[in-house]
């Protein structure tokens, strides 16, 4: 009977520990926004697919998400997006039966992969297919036209061709669309490319690009000065000279402050120097042997009592 409370305690503790694990296995019911960027012949002779998803605010986290994946897809990155917009590829994911399942602790995630296109001479064609068990409230799809492409065709025809003033690329943008679970979403594109080239190696030339390059040249001195304190670009002579100048200024200020605080001393008159030759004694003084009067050097008689001086 005494063991019953202890057993109940461990059962309750185990139940508490299993609740978060059970929640982690629950798939997200819906995706609030899914941005799909399709870039053919960008940095590889394939199609680069960039998908950025956002979950509804009320979605329990961590959340499990399953999206379709082409058979020949080459995964480039699977990441979560933190609140500071930094991407971290530390999340778990798995691929099976042309599906990608990931678990994210953040409400935003990123999926990147390459898929091959079909080539027929100079013509390239690609079809993007979406069919998933998860609903999407807003799907925003964009197709980037390669810089070396001609005769570009994109369907559905609702896409609008817009040239971006920032990077100079032409984008075919589709209006926001709601995709319920189990409903397909398809984009077809085709173009001609006589000479194979990648957009990343041959980006469009725009006025902004020229301005950026000129500004980079103009600001080289500023960038060099800011980089001079980095570990790899330290200008030691300049740094030593700067430190020496600072020390010199500190010493000058310190000396000026010290002189102001010390009291002024009065100039003392120099003591008179003693003569190097001392006066020689004139001899032993003589006195009268009778009355004691002091005698002069040449006295023969005492001037006081008249007594003859002895030894005179």
C-alpha positions in Angstrom: 0.0 0.0 0.0 2.9 2.4 0.7 4.2 2.0 -2.9 1.0 3.1 -4.5 1.6 6.9 -4.0 5.1 6.5 -5.4 3.9 4.6 -8.5 1.2 7.2 -9.1 3.8 10.0 -8.9 6.0 8.4 -11.5 3.0 7.8 -13.8 2.0 11.5 -13.5 5.6 12.6 -14.1 5.9 10.3 -17.2 2.6 11.8 -18.5 3.9 15.3 -18.2 7.1 14.4 -20.0 5.2 12.8 -22.9 2.9 15.7 -23.5 5.5 17.9 -25.3 6.7 14.9 -27.3 3.2 14.2 -28.4 2.6 17.8 -29.3 5.8 17.8 -31.5 4.4 15.0 -33.6 1.2 17.0 -34.4 1.4 18.4 -38.0 0.7 22.1 -38.6 -2.9 22.4 -39.7 -2.1 25.2 -42.2 0.5 27.5 -43.6 -0.4 31.2 -43.4 1.9 32.4 -46.2 4.2 30.5 -48.6 6.5 32.4 -50.9 7.8 30.4 -53.8 10.7 31.7 -55.9 11.6 29.8 -59.1 15.0 30.7 -60.5 16.1 28.7 -63.6 19.7 28.8 -64.7 20.7 30.9 -61.7 23.9 29.5 -60.3 23.6 26.0 -61.6 22.2 24.5 -64.9 19.0 23.6 -63.0 16.0 25.3 -61.4 16.5 26.7 -57.9 13.4 26.6 -55.8 13.2 28.8 -52.7 10.2 28.4 -50.4 9.7 30.6 -47.4 6.8 29.7 -45.2 5.0 31.3 -42.2 2.7 29.5 -39.8 -0.3 31.1 -38.1 0.5 32.7 -34.7 -1.7 30.2 -32.9 0.2 27.2 -34.2 1.7 25.1 -31.4 5.5 24.9 -31.6 7.5 23.0 -32.4 5.4 22.2 -35.5 5.8 19.4 -38.1 5.3 20.3 -41.8 5.2 18.1 -44.8 5.6 19.5 -48.3 6.0 17.9 -51.8 9.5 17.2 -53.1 10.4 16.3 -56.8 11.9 12.9 -57.4 15.2 14.3 -58.7 15.4 17.2 -56.2 18.8 18.1 -54.7 18.3 19.7 -51.3 20.3 22.9 -50.8 19.1 24.1 -47.4 16.5 23.4 -44.7 16.3 26.1 -42.1 14.2 27.9 -39.5 14.0 31.6 -39.4 14.4 33.2 -36.0 12.7 36.5 -34.8 15.8 38.5 -35.9 15.5 37.1 -39.5 18.5 34.9 -39.1 18.4 31.4 -40.6 19.6 28.4 -38.7 19.9 24.9 -40.4 19.8 23.0 -37.1 16.3 21.5 -37.5 15.4 17.9 -38.2 13.9 16.8 -41.5 13.4 13.6 -43.5 12.5 12.7 -47.1 10.3 9.8 -48.2 8.0 9.1 -51.1 8.6 12.5 -52.8 7.8 14.3 -49.5 9.9 16.5 -47.2 8.9 16.6 -43.5 10.6 19.1 -41.2 10.1 20.1 -37.6 10.6 23.8 -36.7 10.6 25.5 -33.3 10.0 28.8 -35.0 6.9 30.0 -36.9 8.9 30.6 -40.1 11.0 28.2 -42.2 13.0 28.0 -45.4 13.4 25.2 -47.9 15.8 25.3 -50.9 16.4 22.7 -53.5 17.5 22.2 -57.1 15.4 20.4 -59.7 16.4 19.5 -63.3 14.6 21.1 -66.3 14.0 19.5 -69.7 16.2 20.5 -72.5 15.4 20.2 -76.2 18.1 21.9 -78.2 18.2 25.5 -77.1 14.8 25.3 -75.4 14.5 24.7 -71.6 11.2 23.8 -69.9 10.2 23.2 -66.3 6.9 22.4 -64.5 6.5 23.2 -60.8 3.8 21.0 -59.1 2.4 21.5 -55.6 0.1 18.9 -54.1 0.1 18.6 -50.3 -2.1 17.6 -47.3 -1.7 21.0 -45.8 -3.7 24.1 -46.6 -2.1 27.4 -47.7 -3.9 30.6 -47.0 -1.8 32.7 -49.4 0.7 31.3 -51.9 2.8 33.9 -53.6 4.8 32.6 -56.6 7.5 34.4 -58.6 9.5 33.2 -61.6 12.9 34.8 -62.4 13.8 35.1 -66.1 17.4 34.1 -66.8 19.6 36.8 -68.1 20.4 34.8 -71.3 16.8 33.7 -71.9 14.6 34.7 -74.8 11.1 33.8 -75.8 10.1 33.4 -72.1 6.7 31.9 -71.5 5.0 31.4 -68.1 1.6 29.9 -67.3 -0.9 30.5 -65.8 -1.2 33.7 -67.8 -2.2 35.6 -64.7 1.5 36.2 -64.1 2.7 39.8 -64.7 6.3 40.5 -66.0 8.0 43.2 -63.9 11.6 44.4 -64.1 13.0 44.9 -60.7 14.7 48.3 -60.4 17.1 47.0 -57.7 18.7 44.0 -59.4 17.5 44.4 -63.0 16.0 41.0 -63.3 12.6 40.4 -64.9 10.2 38.6 -62.6 6.9 36.9 -63.5 4.7 37.4 -60.4 1.5 35.6 -59.7 -1.4 37.1 -57.6 -1.9 35.7 -54.1 -3.8 32.4 -54.2 -5.4 30.2 -51.6 -4.6 26.5 -52.0 -6.7 24.1 -49.9 -5.3 20.8 -48.8 -5.3 18.2 -51.6 -5.7 20.8 -54.4 -2.9 21.0 -57.0 -1.0 24.2 -57.9 1.0 24.2 -61.1 3.4 26.6 -62.9 4.8 26.0 -66.3 7.7 27.9 -67.8 9.8 27.6 -71.0 12.5 29.8 -72.7 15.2 29.6 -75.3 18.9 30.0 -74.5 21.3 29.9 -77.4 24.5 30.2 -75.4 24.4 28.6 -72.0 25.0 31.0 -69.2 24.1 31.4 -65.5 22.4 34.5 -64.2 24.6 34.7 -61.1 27.7 35.0 -63.4 26.1 37.4 -65.8 23.7 39.6 -63.8 21.8 42.5 -65.5 23.6 45.8 -65.7 21.5 48.6 -64.1 22.1 52.2 -63.1 21.9 51.1 -59.5 24.7 48.6 -60.2 26.9 51.3 -61.6 26.1 53.6 -58.8 26.9 50.9 -56.3 30.2 50.2 -57.9 31.2 53.9 -58.0 30.1 54.3 -54.4 32.2 51.4 -53.5 35.2 53.0 -55.1 34.5 56.3 -53.5 34.1 54.8 -50.1 37.2 52.6 -50.2 39.0 55.0 -47.9 36.2 54.8 -45.4 36.0 51.1 -45.6 39.8 50.8 -45.3 39.8 53.1 -42.2 37.1 51.0 -40.6 38.8 47.8 -41.5 42.2 49.0 -40.3 41.3 47.9 -36.8 40.4 44.4 -37.9 42.7 41.5 -37.2 43.7 41.0 -40.8 43.9 44.6 -42.0 45.7 46.4 -39.1 48.0 49.2 -40.2 50.6 48.9 -37.5 52.6 52.1 -38.4 49.5 54.2 -38.4 48.3 52.6 -35.1 51.7 53.2 -33.4 51.8 56.8 -34.6 48.3 57.4 -33.3 49.1 55.9 -29.9 52.3 58.0 -29.7 50.4 61.2 -30.6 47.8 60.4 -27.9 50.6 59.9 -25.3 52.3 63.1 -26.3 49.0 65.1 -25.8 48.5 63.4 -22.4 52.0 64.3 -21.2 51.6 68.0 -22.3 48.2 68.3 -20.6 49.6 66.6 -17.4 52.6 69.0 -17.3 50.4 72.0 -17.8 48.1 70.9 -15.0 51.1 70.2 -12.7 52.6 73.6 -13.2 49.3 75.3 -12.4 48.9 73.5 -9.1 52.4 74.0 -7.7 53.0 77.2 -5.6 55.6 79.7 -7.0 58.8 79.9 -4.9 60.4 83.2 -4.0 63.9 83.7 -5.2 66.4 83.6 -2.4 69.4 85.9 -2.3 72.6 84.0 -2.6 74.6 83.8 0.6 77.9 85.8 0.5 80.8 83.6 -0.2 83.5 83.4 2.4 87.0 84.5 1.5 89.2 81.6 0.8 92.0 83.2 2.7 91.4 83.5 6.5 93.0 86.5 8.4 96.2 85.6 10.1 96.3 86.1 13.9 98.3 89.1 14.9 100.0 87.4 17.9 99.4 86.8 21.6 98.0 89.8 23.6 100.2 91.3 26.4 99.2 92.7 29.8 100.9 94.7 32.5 102.2 92.3 35.1 101.5 94.9 37.8 98.1 96.5 37.1 96.9 94.1 34.3 96.3 96.9 31.7 96.5 95.7 28.1 99.6 96.7 26.4 100.2 97.7 22.9 102.7 95.8 20.7 105.4 98.4 21.0 104.8 99.6 24.6 107.9 99.4 26.8 106.1 101.0 29.9 102.6 100.5 31.0 100.5 103.5 30.1 98.4 103.0 33.2 100.9 102.6 36.0 104.2 103.4 34.3 105.8 100.1 35.3 108.4 98.8 32.9 107.2 96.0 30.7 109.0 92.8 31.2 110.9 91.4 28.2 110.8 94.8 26.4 
